[in-house]
Amino acid sequence: MYIVVGLRRDGKKEVLGLWLGKNESAAFWMSVLTDMKARGVEHLLIIATDNLNGFTQTIKNVFPESTTQIVWYTR
């Protein structure tokens, strides 16, 4: 289960949706982003991602004005 959480301009968090997927592919995230857009999300200011292969371009295809912030995790 993947949960997309947004931070509104007033500082409040909002769950934008829940999606069930077998893996994190660019195709999966394309379906998530297009679903969000179809449900009325007009713009994503900043998207934090771990730079999944192809995901940054997928974001730009759906929300071209968005800025992508790459986050790195250490284990």
N, CA, C and O atoms as a GROMACS GRO file, in nm:
protein
  300
    1MET      N    1   0.085  -0.116   0.000
    1MET     CA    2   0.000   0.000   0.000
    1MET      C    3   0.090   0.123   0.000
    1MET      O    4   0.181   0.135   0.082
    2TYR      N    5   0.065   0.212  -0.091
    2TYR     CA    6   0.139   0.337  -0.101
    2TYR      C    7   0.045   0.451  -0.064
    2TYR      O    8  -0.067   0.459  -0.114
    3ILE      N    9   0.091   0.538   0.022
    3ILE     CA   10   0.014   0.653   0.068
    3ILE      C   11   0.085   0.779   0.021
    3ILE      O   12   0.204   0.796   0.046
    4VAL      N   13   0.011   0.867  -0.046
    4VAL     CA   14   0.068   0.994  -0.090
    4VAL      C   15   0.015   1.102   0.004
    4VAL      O   16  -0.106   1.123   0.015
    5VAL      N   17   0.106   1.171   0.070
    5VAL     CA   18   0.071   1.276   0.164
    5VAL      C   19   0.122   1.409   0.110
    5VAL      O   20   0.236   1.420   0.067
    6GLY      N   21   0.035   1.508   0.114
    6GLY     CA   22   0.073   1.641   0.069
    6GLY      C   23   0.076   1.738   0.186
    6GLY      O   24   0.007   1.717   0.287
    7LEU      N   25   0.154   1.840   0.173
    7LEU     CA   26   0.159   1.948   0.271
    7LEU      C   27   0.100   2.071   0.206
    7LEU      O   28   0.156   2.125   0.110
    8ARG      N   29  -0.013   2.116   0.259
    8ARG     CA   30  -0.081   2.231   0.201
    8ARG      C   31  -0.006   2.360   0.234
    8ARG      O   32   0.081   2.363   0.321
    9ARG      N   33  -0.041   2.465   0.164
    9ARG     CA   34   0.023   2.596   0.187
    9ARG      C   35   0.000   2.647   0.328
    9ARG      O   36   0.082   2.723   0.380
   10ASP      N   37  -0.110   2.606   0.392
   10ASP     CA   38  -0.136   2.650   0.529
   10ASP      C   39  -0.062   2.564   0.631
   10ASP      O   40  -0.080   2.583   0.752
   11GLY      N   41   0.021   2.468   0.585
   11GLY     CA   42   0.102   2.387   0.673
   11GLY      C   43   0.037   2.258   0.719
   11GLY      O   44   0.100   2.180   0.792
   12LYS      N   45  -0.087   2.232   0.680
   12LYS     CA   46  -0.157   2.110   0.721
   12LYS      C   47  -0.129   1.998   0.622
   12LYS      O   48  -0.122   2.020   0.501
   13LYS      N   49  -0.114   1.877   0.677
   13LYS     CA   50  -0.094   1.759   0.593
   13LYS      C   51  -0.229   1.709   0.544
   13LYS      O   52  -0.330   1.720   0.613
   14GLU      N   53  -0.227   1.652   0.425
   14GLU     CA   54  -0.349   1.598   0.366
   14GLU      C   55  -0.314   1.470   0.291
   14GLU      O   56  -0.221   1.468   0.209
   15VAL      N   57  -0.388   1.363   0.317
   15VAL     CA   58  -0.369   1.239   0.242
   15VAL      C   59  -0.433   1.259   0.106
   15VAL      O   60  -0.553   1.284   0.095
   16LEU      N   61  -0.352   1.246   0.001
   16LEU     CA   62  -0.401   1.265  -0.135
   16LEU      C   63  -0.454   1.136  -0.196
   16LEU      O   64  -0.526   1.140  -0.295
   17GLY      N   65  -0.418   1.024  -0.136
   17GLY     CA   66  -0.472   0.897  -0.185
   17GLY      C   67  -0.392   0.778  -0.136
   17GLY      O   68  -0.282   0.791  -0.083
   18LEU      N   69  -0.453   0.661  -0.156
   18LEU     CA   70  -0.393   0.533  -0.123
   18LEU      C   71  -0.397   0.446  -0.248
   18LEU      O   72  -0.501   0.438  -0.314
   19TRP      N   73  -0.287   0.382  -0.280
   19TRP     CA   74  -0.281   0.298  -0.398
   19TRP      C   75  -0.214   0.167  -0.363
   19TRP      O   76  -0.117   0.164  -0.287
   20LEU      N   77  -0.264   0.059  -0.419
   20LEU     CA   78  -0.209  -0.073  -0.399
   20LEU      C   79  -0.127  -0.109  -0.522
   20LEU      O   80  -0.176  -0.102  -0.634
   21GLY      N   81  -0.003  -0.147  -0.500
   21GLY     CA   82   0.084  -0.183  -0.613
   21GLY      C   83   0.181  -0.291  -0.573
   21GLY      O   84   0.219  -0.303  -0.457
   22LYS      N   85   0.221  -0.372  -0.672
   22LYS     CA   86   0.316  -0.481  -0.646
   22LYS      C   87   0.458  -0.430  -0.633
   22LYS      O   88   0.539  -0.488  -0.560
   23ASN      N   89   0.490  -0.322  -0.704
   23ASN     CA   90   0.626  -0.268  -0.697
   23ASN      C   91   0.625  -0.121  -0.735
   23ASN      O   92   0.525  -0.068  -0.784
   24GLU      N   93   0.735  -0.056  -0.710
   24GLU     CA   94   0.750   0.086  -0.741
   24GLU      C   95   0.814   0.103  -0.878
   24GLU      O   96   0.935   0.122  -0.889
   25SER      N   97   0.733   0.096  -0.981
   25SER     CA   98   0.784   0.118  -1.116
   25SER      C   99   0.741   0.256  -1.162
   25SER      O  100   0.649   0.316  -1.106
   26ALA      N  101   0.808   0.307  -1.264
   26ALA     CA  102   0.768   0.435  -1.320
   26ALA      C  103   0.626   0.427  -1.374
   26ALA      O  104   0.551   0.525  -1.364
   27ALA      N  105   0.587   0.314  -1.429
   27ALA     CA  106   0.450   0.296  -1.480
   27ALA      C  107   0.347   0.304  -1.367
   27ALA      O  108   0.241   0.362  -1.384
   28PHE      N  109   0.380   0.244  -1.252
   28PHE     CA  110   0.289   0.251  -1.137
   28PHE      C  111   0.271   0.396  -1.094
   28PHE      O  112   0.158   0.440  -1.073
   29TRP      N  113   0.382   0.469  -1.080
   29TRP     CA  114   0.373   0.608  -1.036
   29TRP      C  115   0.306   0.696  -1.140
   29TRP      O  116   0.243   0.796  -1.104
   30MET      N  117   0.319   0.663  -1.268
   30MET     CA  118   0.246   0.737  -1.371
   30MET      C  119   0.096   0.721  -1.349
   30MET      O  120   0.021   0.818  -1.361
   31SER      N  121   0.052   0.601  -1.317
   31SER     CA  122  -0.092   0.580  -1.291
   31SER      C  123  -0.136   0.655  -1.167
   31SER      O  124  -0.248   0.708  -1.164
   32VAL      N  125  -0.053   0.660  -1.064
   32VAL     CA  126  -0.086   0.734  -0.941
   32VAL      C  127  -0.098   0.883  -0.972
   32VAL      O  128  -0.196   0.947  -0.933
   33LEU      N  129   0.001   0.939  -1.040
   33LEU     CA  130   0.001   1.082  -1.069
   33LEU      C  131  -0.115   1.122  -1.161
   33LEU      O  132  -0.178   1.226  -1.139
   34THR      N  133  -0.143   1.042  -1.263
   34THR     CA  134  -0.254   1.076  -1.352
   34THR      C  135  -0.387   1.062  -1.280
   34THR      O  136  -0.481   1.137  -1.308
   35ASP      N  137  -0.397   0.966  -1.187
   35ASP     CA  138  -0.518   0.954  -1.106
   35ASP      C  139  -0.536   1.077  -1.018
   35ASP      O  140  -0.647   1.130  -1.007
   36MET      N  141  -0.428   1.122  -0.956
   36MET     CA  142  -0.436   1.241  -0.871
   36MET      C  143  -0.481   1.362  -0.954
   36MET      O  144  -0.564   1.442  -0.910
   37LYS      N  145  -0.424   1.376  -1.073
   37LYS     CA  146  -0.460   1.489  -1.159
   37LYS      C  147  -0.607   1.480  -1.202
   37LYS      O  148  -0.677   1.581  -1.205
   38ALA      N  149  -0.654   1.360  -1.234
   38ALA     CA  150  -0.793   1.341  -1.274
   38ALA      C  151  -0.890   1.372  -1.160
   38ALA      O  152  -1.004   1.412  -1.184
   39ARG      N  153  -0.843   1.353  -1.036
   39ARG     CA  154  -0.928   1.382  -0.920
   39ARG      C  155  -0.918   1.526  -0.873
   39ARG      O  156  -0.976   1.562  -0.770
   40GLY      N  157  -0.845   1.610  -0.948
   40GLY     CA  158  -0.847   1.752  -0.918
   40GLY      C  159  -0.721   1.815  -0.865
   40GLY      O  160  -0.718   1.936  -0.841
   41VAL      N  161  -0.614   1.737  -0.845
   41VAL     CA  162  -0.488   1.798  -0.802
   41VAL      C  163  -0.434   1.877  -0.921
   41VAL      O  164  -0.408   1.821  -1.027
   42GLU      N  165  -0.418   2.007  -0.903
   42GLU     CA  166  -0.376   2.093  -1.013
   42GLU      C  167  -0.226   2.112  -1.023
   42GLU      O  168  -0.172   2.128  -1.132
   43HIS      N  169  -0.158   2.112  -0.909
   43HIS     CA  170  -0.015   2.141  -0.911
   43HIS      C  171   0.051   2.077  -0.789
   43HIS      O  172  -0.005   2.076  -0.679
   44LEU      N  173   0.170   2.025  -0.810
   44LEU     CA  174   0.254   1.977  -0.701
   44LEU      C  175   0.378   2.065  -0.702
   44LEU      O  176   0.456   2.062  -0.797
   45LEU      N  177   0.396   2.143  -0.598
   45LEU     CA  178   0.507   2.238  -0.593
   45LEU      C  179   0.642   2.167  -0.585
   45LEU      O  180   0.730   2.191  -0.667
   46ILE      N  181   0.657   2.080  -0.485
   46ILE     CA  182   0.782   2.006  -0.466
   46ILE      C  183   0.746   1.860  -0.441
   46ILE      O  184   0.657   1.830  -0.361
   47ILE      N  185   0.815   1.771  -0.508
   47ILE     CA  186   0.795   1.628  -0.488
   47ILE      C  187   0.926   1.570  -0.438
   47ILE      O  188   1.030   1.584  -0.503
   48ALA      N  189   0.922   1.504  -0.322
   48ALA     CA  190   1.040   1.438  -0.267
   48ALA      C  191   1.037   1.292  -0.312
   48ALA      O  192   0.939   1.221  -0.291
   49THR      N  193   1.145   1.247  -0.373
   49THR     CA  194   1.152   1.112  -0.427
   49THR      C  195   1.292   1.055  -0.405
   49THR      O  196   1.389   1.128  -0.387
   50ASP      N  197   1.301   0.923  -0.407
   50ASP     CA  198   1.431   0.858  -0.394
   50ASP      C  199   1.496   0.836  -0.531
   50ASP      O  200   1.592   0.760  -0.543
   51ASN      N  201   1.442   0.901  -0.635
   51ASN     CA  202   1.497   0.898  -0.771
   51ASN      C  203   1.486   0.761  -0.836
   51ASN      O  204   1.578   0.716  -0.904
   52LEU      N  205   1.373   0.695  -0.815
   52LEU     CA  206   1.343   0.571  -0.884
   52LEU      C  207   1.364   0.590  -1.033
   52LEU      O  208   1.329   0.694  -1.088
   53ASN      N  209   1.421   0.491  -1.099
   53ASN     CA  210   1.453   0.501  -1.241
   53ASN      C  211   1.329   0.543  -1.322
   53ASN      O  212   1.229   0.471  -1.324
   54GLY      N  213   1.336   0.658  -1.386
   54GLY     CA  214   1.229   0.707  -1.469
   54GLY      C  215   1.124   0.790  -1.398
   54GLY      O  216   1.038   0.849  -1.463
   55PHE      N  217   1.128   0.795  -1.266
   55PHE     CA  218   1.022   0.862  -1.191
   55PHE      C  219   1.027   1.014  -1.208
   55PHE      O  220   0.923   1.078  -1.219
   56THR      N  221   1.146   1.071  -1.210
   56THR     CA  222   1.157   1.216  -1.225
   56THR      C  223   1.096   1.261  -1.357
   56THR      O  224   1.025   1.362  -1.361
   57GLN      N  225   1.121   1.188  -1.465
   57GLN     CA  226   1.062   1.222  -1.594
   57GLN      C  227   0.911   1.200  -1.592
   57GLN      O  228   0.837   1.277  -1.654
   58THR      N  229   0.865   1.098  -1.524
   58THR     CA  230   0.721   1.072  -1.511
   58THR      C  231   0.652   1.189  -1.443
   58THR      O  232   0.545   1.232  -1.486
   59ILE      N  233   0.713   1.240  -1.337
   59ILE     CA  234   0.658   1.357  -1.267
   59ILE      C  235   0.647   1.474  -1.362
   59ILE      O  236   0.544   1.540  -1.369
   60LYS      N  237   0.754   1.501  -1.437
   60LYS     CA  238   0.755   1.614  -1.531
   60LYS      C  239   0.650   1.598  -1.640
   60LYS      O  240   0.596   1.698  -1.689
   61ASN      N  241   0.621   1.475  -1.680
   61ASN     CA  242   0.520   1.453  -1.782
   61ASN      C  243   0.380   1.489  -1.734
   61ASN      O  244   0.299   1.540  -1.811
   62VAL      N  245   0.351   1.464  -1.607
   62VAL     CA  246   0.217   1.487  -1.554
   62VAL      C  247   0.204   1.625  -1.491
   62VAL      O  248   0.104   1.694  -1.511
   63PHE      N  249   0.306   1.666  -1.415
   63PHE     CA  250   0.307   1.796  -1.348
   63PHE      C  251   0.435   1.870  -1.388
   63PHE      O  252   0.530   1.875  -1.311
   64PRO      N  253   0.437   1.928  -1.510
   64PRO     CA  254   0.562   1.986  -1.564
   64PRO      C  255   0.620   2.102  -1.484
   64PRO      O  256   0.740   2.127  -1.495
   65GLU      N  257   0.542   2.171  -1.406
   65GLU     CA  258   0.592   2.286  -1.330
   65GLU      C  259   0.650   2.246  -1.193
   65GLU      O  260   0.701   2.332  -1.121
   66SER      N  261   0.642   2.119  -1.159
   66SER     CA  262   0.688   2.073  -1.028
   66SER      C  263   0.840   2.070  -1.018
   66SER      O  264   0.910   2.055  -1.117
   67THR      N  265   0.888   2.086  -0.896
   67THR     CA  266   1.029   2.072  -0.866
   67THR      C  267   1.048   1.938  -0.794
   67THR      O  268   0.972   1.904  -0.704
   68THR      N  269   1.149   1.865  -0.835
   68THR     CA  270   1.177   1.735  -0.774
   68THR      C  271   1.294   1.748  -0.678
   68THR      O  272   1.400   1.799  -0.715
   69GLN      N  273   1.276   1.701  -0.556
   69GLN     CA  274   1.382   1.699  -0.455
   69GLN      C  275   1.422   1.553  -0.434
   69GLN      O  276   1.339   1.472  -0.394
   70ILE      N  277   1.547   1.521  -0.462
   70ILE     CA  278   1.595   1.385  -0.442
   70ILE      C  279   1.636   1.367  -0.297
   70ILE      O  280   1.712   1.447  -0.242
   71VAL      N  281   1.585   1.262  -0.235
   71VAL     CA  282   1.621   1.230  -0.096
   71VAL      C  283   1.701   1.101  -0.096
   71VAL      O  284   1.670   1.008  -0.171
   72TRP      N  285   1.802   1.095  -0.014
   72TRP     CA  286   1.887   0.977  -0.005
   72TRP      C  287   1.870   0.918   0.133
   72TRP      O  288   1.874   0.989   0.234
   73TYR      N  289   1.852   0.788   0.136
   73TYR     CA  290   1.836   0.717   0.263
   73TYR      C  291   1.962   0.638   0.290
   73TYR      O  292   2.022   0.580   0.200
   74THR      N  293   2.002   0.635   0.414
   74THR     CA  294   2.112   0.549   0.455
   74THR      C  295   2.056   0.445   0.550
   74THR      O  296   1.963   0.472   0.627
   75ARG      N  297   2.112   0.329   0.542
   75ARG     CA  298   2.063   0.220   0.628
   75ARG      C  299   2.170   0.173   0.719
   75ARG      O  300   2.148   0.081   0.799
   0.00000   0.00000   0.00000
